[in-house]
């Protein structure tokens, strides 16, 4: 994988770049739709590619490992072929999912012992096994196995957790470097910076991951219950340490405002389930603000979903029609809403790239943050 830094904004830390993988180029800053189980919920692959124009999507190691299982994915020739997707894929290591199973997992120096949320069966994820699983999935960008501490965790817990994450990372890197891709395309491994909301631990983690000398780095353990201002502060702390010539991926974040603030602080890559999850529940993100399409006020509103046409569905469907679909519990409603929200997120990062290139990012970002924070 290669990364080229093309432009840096003069008034913020926003960056414009290009990542090259064997499955295509990725223009940064970029938002990556989440396809947890080999599908972006409710959206066809051809819509993700041709209409939404996603340049990269996510898969999740934990979920794919449990279902359909590695035998099925390996038999298909990897996740790209299994789901008929020929652009880049990034896989989360499953660390966050194991963390979320608090009642059904045990962490040791060897790895994480957990019980499946599907059938209760017992499993062990070691750093080495997680690398092997991601080799079998065949993602272009693999994530290191880490522990994600809660947002309100105390200093001692986070410090001990970071020791474990550092130990696991060293094993991930050693095993990754000793193995090969199974499907003929190159794969790269991103270490993950942890450290909770404690600046000294974040710096320690960032300095440690840099010693691994990888092609990119991720910032994890944010948007897990901490205050928003703490999240922004930790991004700033970490990005002061991470190298400028490598891409930076902020994991699991977030709202459109979070993304703009992350870009302003030097983040290049984002993912979040919010566009599809919130869309399925009737929350729409638009260039003028947030809409709850279930509200009575949209019943007779025949205007486009977004007046600025941030999604191709805006030219086909009105707010009144989409509200009707939700009221009638028609499956098309959540599908249209998901497509719209994903399109909006991709529109937003595309606009950010253009504003960075033109030197207008800072002023544009401030205007957009106000708009995107309001409910219509």
C-alpha positions as CSV (number, residue, x, y, z in Angstrom):
1,X,0.0,0.0,0.0
2,X,1.2,3.5,-0.8
3,X,0.1,6.9,0.5
4,X,0.8,10.2,-1.2
5,X,0.1,13.5,0.7
6,X,-1.1,15.9,-2.0
7,X,-2.1,19.0,0.0
8,X,-2.2,20.3,3.5
9,X,-4.7,23.1,4.5
10,X,-2.9,26.3,5.6
11,X,-5.3,27.2,8.5
12,X,-6.0,23.7,9.9
13,X,-4.4,20.3,10.0
14,X,-6.7,19.0,7.2
15,X,-4.9,16.9,4.6
16,X,-5.7,15.7,1.1
17,X,-4.1,12.5,0.0
18,X,-4.3,9.3,-2.1
19,X,-3.9,5.7,-1.0
20,X,-3.1,3.1,-3.6
21,X,-3.9,-0.6,-3.0
22,X,-4.0,-3.6,-5.4
23,X,-7.8,-3.2,-5.5
24,X,-7.7,0.5,-6.5
25,X,-7.0,4.0,-5.3
26,X,-8.7,5.8,-2.3
27,X,-9.0,9.6,-2.2
28,X,-8.6,11.0,1.3
29,X,-10.1,12.2,3.5
30,X,-12.5,9.3,3.0
31,X,-15.5,7.8,4.7
32,X,-15.8,4.0,4.6
33,X,-19.3,2.3,4.7
34,X,-19.5,-0.5,7.2
35,X,-20.2,-3.9,5.8
36,X,-19.9,-5.8,9.1
37,X,-21.0,-9.3,7.9
38,X,-20.0,-9.0,4.2
39,X,-22.9,-6.6,3.4
40,X,-23.7,-2.9,3.9
41,X,-27.1,-3.4,5.5
42,X,-30.0,-2.9,3.1
43,X,-27.9,-1.7,0.2
44,X,-26.8,-3.7,-3.0
45,X,-23.2,-3.8,-3.9
46,X,-23.8,-2.2,-7.3
47,X,-25.5,0.8,-5.4
48,X,-22.5,1.1,-3.1
49,X,-20.2,1.1,-6.0
50,X,-22.0,2.9,-8.8
51,X,-24.5,5.2,-7.0
52,X,-22.9,6.0,-3.7
53,X,-19.4,5.6,-5.1
54,X,-17.7,4.2,-2.0
55,X,-14.0,3.7,-2.7
56,X,-13.5,1.3,0.2
57,X,-15.8,-0.6,2.6
58,X,-15.3,-2.5,5.9
59,X,-15.7,-6.1,7.0
60,X,-15.5,-7.3,10.5
61,X,-13.2,-10.2,11.6
62,X,-15.4,-11.2,14.6
63,X,-18.7,-11.4,12.7
64,X,-17.3,-13.1,9.6
65,X,-15.3,-15.6,11.7
66,X,-18.5,-16.7,13.4
67,X,-20.7,-16.5,10.4
68,X,-20.4,-17.7,7.6
69,X,-17.0,-19.0,8.9
70,X,-13.5,-19.1,7.4
71,X,-14.1,-22.3,5.4
72,X,-16.9,-20.6,3.4
73,X,-15.0,-17.4,2.8
74,X,-11.7,-19.2,2.0
75,X,-13.6,-21.5,-0.4
76,X,-15.0,-18.5,-2.2
77,X,-11.5,-17.1,-2.7
78,X,-11.7,-14.4,-0.1
79,X,-14.3,-11.8,0.9
80,X,-13.9,-9.8,-2.3
81,X,-15.1,-12.7,-4.4
82,X,-17.6,-13.9,-1.9
83,X,-19.5,-10.6,-1.8
84,X,-18.7,-9.6,-5.4
85,X,-16.8,-6.4,-4.5
86,X,-13.7,-5.5,-6.5
87,X,-12.6,-2.3,-4.6
88,X,-10.5,-2.2,-1.4
89,X,-11.7,-3.7,1.9
90,X,-10.5,-2.9,5.4
91,X,-11.2,-5.4,8.2
92,X,-11.5,-4.5,11.9
93,X,-9.7,-7.1,14.0
94,X,-12.7,-7.9,16.2
95,X,-11.1,-6.2,19.3
96,X,-14.0,-3.8,19.7
97,X,-16.6,-6.6,19.4
98,X,-14.8,-8.7,22.0
99,X,-14.7,-5.6,24.2
100,X,-18.4,-5.2,23.8
101,X,-19.0,-8.8,25.1
102,X,-18.0,-7.7,28.6
103,X,-20.0,-10.4,30.3
104,X,-18.9,-13.2,28.0
105,X,-15.1,-12.7,27.6
106,X,-11.9,-13.0,29.5
107,X,-8.7,-11.3,28.5
108,X,-5.3,-12.9,29.1
109,X,-1.8,-12.2,27.9
110,X,-2.3,-15.1,25.5
111,X,-5.4,-13.6,23.9
112,X,-9.2,-13.1,24.4
113,X,-11.5,-16.0,25.4
114,X,-15.1,-15.2,24.5
115,X,-18.4,-16.8,23.9
116,X,-20.3,-16.3,20.6
117,X,-23.3,-14.0,20.7
118,X,-24.9,-16.4,18.2
119,X,-24.8,-19.8,19.9
120,X,-22.7,-19.4,23.1
121,X,-19.8,-21.5,21.8
122,X,-16.4,-20.7,23.3
123,X,-13.5,-19.3,21.2
124,X,-10.0,-17.9,21.6
125,X,-8.6,-15.0,19.6
126,X,-4.8,-14.7,19.8
127,X,-3.0,-12.0,17.9
128,X,-1.6,-14.6,15.6
129,X,-5.0,-16.2,14.9
130,X,-6.5,-12.8,14.2
131,X,-3.8,-12.2,11.6
132,X,-4.6,-15.7,10.1
133,X,-8.3,-14.9,10.0
134,X,-7.7,-11.6,8.2
135,X,-5.4,-13.4,5.7
136,X,-8.3,-15.8,5.0
137,X,-10.7,-12.9,4.6
138,X,-8.3,-11.2,2.2
139,X,-8.8,-7.6,3.2
140,X,-6.5,-5.0,1.7
141,X,-6.0,-3.3,5.1
142,X,-5.9,-5.5,8.2
143,X,-6.1,-4.2,11.8
144,X,-4.0,-5.3,14.7
145,X,-5.7,-7.0,17.6
146,X,-6.1,-4.7,20.6
147,X,-8.1,-4.1,23.7
148,X,-10.6,-1.2,23.6
149,X,-11.1,0.1,27.2
150,X,-14.3,1.9,28.1
151,X,-14.5,5.6,27.7
152,X,-14.9,6.1,31.4
153,X,-12.1,3.7,32.4
154,X,-9.7,4.9,35.2
155,X,-6.0,5.6,34.6
156,X,-4.7,2.3,36.0
157,X,-7.1,0.2,34.0
158,X,-6.1,2.0,30.8
159,X,-2.4,1.8,31.6
160,X,-2.6,-2.0,32.1
161,X,-4.8,-2.4,29.0
162,X,-2.2,-0.5,27.0
163,X,0.5,-2.9,28.1
164,X,-1.6,-5.8,26.8
165,X,-2.4,-4.0,23.5
166,X,1.4,-3.3,23.0
167,X,2.3,-6.9,23.6
168,X,-0.5,-8.1,21.2
169,X,0.7,-5.6,18.6
170,X,4.2,-6.9,18.6
171,X,2.9,-10.5,18.1
172,X,0.6,-9.3,15.3
173,X,3.4,-7.7,13.5
174,X,5.8,-10.6,13.9
175,X,3.1,-13.1,12.6
176,X,2.0,-10.8,9.8
177,X,5.5,-10.4,8.5
178,X,6.0,-14.2,8.7
179,X,2.9,-15.0,6.5
180,X,1.8,-14.2,3.0
181,X,-1.4,-13.1,1.3
182,X,-3.6,-16.1,0.2
183,X,-5.1,-14.6,-2.9
184,X,-2.4,-12.9,-4.8
185,X,-2.9,-9.3,-3.7
186,X,-0.9,-7.4,-1.1
187,X,-2.2,-6.7,2.4
188,X,-1.1,-4.2,4.9
189,X,-1.4,-4.1,8.7
190,X,-2.4,-0.9,10.7
191,X,-1.4,-0.8,14.4
192,X,-4.0,0.8,16.6
193,X,-3.3,3.7,19.1
194,X,-5.0,3.3,22.4
195,X,-4.7,5.1,25.8
196,X,-8.2,6.2,26.7
197,X,-8.5,10.0,27.5
198,X,-5.1,10.3,29.0
199,X,-2.6,12.3,26.9
200,X,0.6,10.6,28.3
201,X,-0.8,7.1,27.5
202,X,-1.9,8.2,24.1
203,X,1.6,9.6,23.3
204,X,3.2,6.5,24.7
205,X,1.0,4.3,22.5
206,X,1.5,6.5,19.4
207,X,5.3,6.4,19.9
208,X,5.1,2.6,20.3
209,X,3.1,1.9,17.1
210,X,5.6,4.1,15.1
211,X,8.4,1.7,16.1
212,X,6.5,-1.0,14.1
213,X,7.1,1.1,10.9
214,X,3.8,0.3,9.1
215,X,2.1,1.9,6.1
216,X,-0.6,3.4,8.1
217,X,-1.9,3.9,11.7
218,X,-5.3,3.8,13.4
219,X,-6.7,5.7,16.4
220,X,-9.0,3.4,18.4
221,X,-10.8,3.6,21.7
222,X,-12.7,6.9,21.0
223,X,-16.4,7.5,20.7
224,X,-16.9,4.8,23.3
225,X,-18.5,7.0,26.0
226,X,-16.0,9.7,26.6
227,X,-16.8,13.4,26.2
228,X,-16.7,14.8,22.7
229,X,-14.1,17.4,23.7
230,X,-11.9,14.7,25.1
231,X,-12.1,12.8,21.8
232,X,-11.0,15.8,19.9
233,X,-8.2,16.5,22.4
234,X,-6.9,12.9,22.0
235,X,-6.9,13.1,18.2
236,X,-4.8,16.2,18.5
237,X,-2.4,14.6,20.9
238,X,-2.0,11.5,18.7
239,X,-1.6,13.3,15.4
240,X,1.2,15.4,16.8
241,X,3.1,12.2,17.2
242,X,2.1,10.1,14.2
243,X,4.1,10.6,11.0
244,X,2.7,13.0,8.4
245,X,3.5,10.8,5.5
246,X,1.3,7.9,6.6
247,X,-2.6,7.7,6.6
248,X,-4.4,8.1,9.9
249,X,-7.6,6.2,10.5
250,X,-10.1,7.2,13.2
251,X,-12.1,4.1,14.0
252,X,-15.8,4.1,14.5
253,X,-16.3,7.9,14.3
254,X,-18.9,9.3,13.8
255,X,-21.4,12.0,13.2
256,X,-20.9,14.4,10.2
257,X,-19.7,17.0,12.6
258,X,-17.2,14.6,14.2
259,X,-15.9,13.8,10.8
260,X,-15.3,17.4,9.8
261,X,-13.7,18.1,13.2
262,X,-11.5,15.0,12.7
263,X,-10.5,16.1,9.2
264,X,-9.5,19.5,10.6
265,X,-7.3,17.7,13.1
266,X,-5.4,15.7,10.4
267,X,-7.5,12.4,10.2
268,X,-7.6,10.8,6.7
269,X,-10.0,7.8,7.1
270,X,-13.3,7.3,9.0
271,X,-16.0,4.6,9.4
272,X,-19.2,4.4,11.3
273,X,-22.5,2.5,11.3
274,X,-24.4,5.7,11.9
275,X,-25.5,6.4,8.3
276,X,-27.2,3.0,7.9
277,X,-28.3,2.4,11.5
278,X,-29.8,5.9,11.9
279,X,-31.2,5.7,8.4
280,X,-33.1,2.5,9.2
281,X,-34.7,4.4,12.1
282,X,-35.7,7.4,10.0
283,X,-32.9,9.9,10.8
284,X,-31.6,11.6,7.7
285,X,-28.4,13.7,7.5
286,X,-28.6,16.5,5.0
287,X,-26.5,19.5,4.0
288,X,-28.9,21.8,5.9
289,X,-29.3,19.7,9.1
290,X,-30.8,16.6,10.6
291,X,-34.3,15.3,9.7
292,X,-36.5,12.8,11.5
293,X,-38.5,11.7,8.5
294,X,-41.2,10.1,10.7
295,X,-42.3,13.5,12.0
296,X,-45.8,14.7,11.0
297,X,-44.3,18.0,9.6
298,X,-43.0,16.1,6.5
299,X,-46.4,14.6,5.6
300,X,-47.2,17.1,2.8
301,X,-43.6,18.1,2.0
302,X,-43.0,17.2,-1.7
303,X,-39.5,18.7,-1.8
304,X,-36.4,16.6,-2.3
305,X,-34.8,14.9,0.8
306,X,-31.8,17.2,0.5
307,X,-32.3,20.5,-1.4
308,X,-28.6,20.5,-2.5
309,X,-28.9,17.0,-4.1
310,X,-26.2,15.3,-2.0
311,X,-27.7,11.9,-3.0
312,X,-29.0,10.5,-6.3
313,X,-32.1,9.4,-4.5
314,X,-32.9,13.1,-3.8
315,X,-33.9,13.5,-7.5
316,X,-36.4,10.6,-7.3
317,X,-38.1,10.8,-3.9
318,X,-39.7,13.5,-1.8
319,X,-39.8,13.8,2.0
320,X,-43.5,13.1,1.9
321,X,-43.0,9.8,0.0
322,X,-40.2,8.7,2.2
323,X,-42.3,9.5,5.3
324,X,-45.2,7.5,3.9
325,X,-42.9,4.5,3.4
326,X,-41.8,4.6,7.0
327,X,-45.4,5.1,8.2
328,X,-46.5,2.1,6.1
329,X,-43.4,0.1,7.4
330,X,-42.4,-0.6,3.8
331,X,-38.8,-2.0,3.4
332,X,-38.0,0.5,0.7
333,X,-38.1,3.3,3.3
334,X,-35.1,2.2,5.4
335,X,-33.3,1.3,2.1
336,X,-33.7,4.8,0.6
337,X,-32.8,6.4,3.9
338,X,-29.6,4.3,4.1
339,X,-28.6,5.1,0.5
340,X,-29.2,8.8,1.1
341,X,-27.2,8.9,4.3
342,X,-24.3,7.0,2.9
343,X,-24.3,9.2,-0.2
344,X,-24.4,12.3,2.1
345,X,-21.3,11.1,4.0
346,X,-19.4,10.5,0.8
347,X,-20.6,13.9,-0.5
348,X,-19.3,15.5,2.6
349,X,-15.8,14.1,2.5
350,X,-15.6,14.9,-1.3
351,X,-16.5,18.5,-0.5
352,X,-13.9,18.5,2.2
353,X,-11.3,17.3,-0.3
354,X,-12.2,20.0,-2.8
355,X,-12.1,22.7,0.0
356,X,-8.7,21.6,1.1
357,X,-7.4,21.8,-2.5
358,X,-8.9,25.3,-2.9
359,X,-7.7,26.6,0.5
360,X,-11.3,27.2,1.8
361,X,-11.6,24.3,4.2
362,X,-11.5,26.1,7.5
363,X,-14.2,28.7,6.7
364,X,-16.4,26.1,5.0
365,X,-16.0,23.6,7.9
366,X,-17.1,26.2,10.4
367,X,-20.3,27.0,8.3
368,X,-21.1,23.3,7.8
369,X,-20.6,22.4,11.5
370,X,-23.3,24.9,12.4
371,X,-25.7,23.6,9.7
372,X,-25.1,19.9,10.5
373,X,-25.7,20.4,14.2
374,X,-29.2,21.7,13.8
375,X,-32.4,19.6,13.6
376,X,-34.9,20.6,11.0
